[in-house]
Amino acid sequence: MDSIEKWLSVKEVAARRGVSCDTVRRWIQRKLLRAFKISERSNRRNRIYDCFRVAESELDRFTRARMTF
């Protein structure tokens, strides 16, 4: 592992896994995917979202754990 870890946003994780941002947030909420909470943000519809970052190595671990043959 590199000494400098790359951190991904919820949107980047969703794009890599081919799922929605809400699905990624659900994985984080259910503690299936470990993430670092940055702050709360709101969008134009005034919905408040927690802003998370996921380490690239954590996404790799999650992906390997979910692989099915």
Summary of the structure (lengths in Angstrom):
residues: 69
radius of gyration: 12.6
end to end distance: 26.4
largest distance: 41.8
contacts: 153
relative contact order: 0.23
helix: 41%
strand: 26%
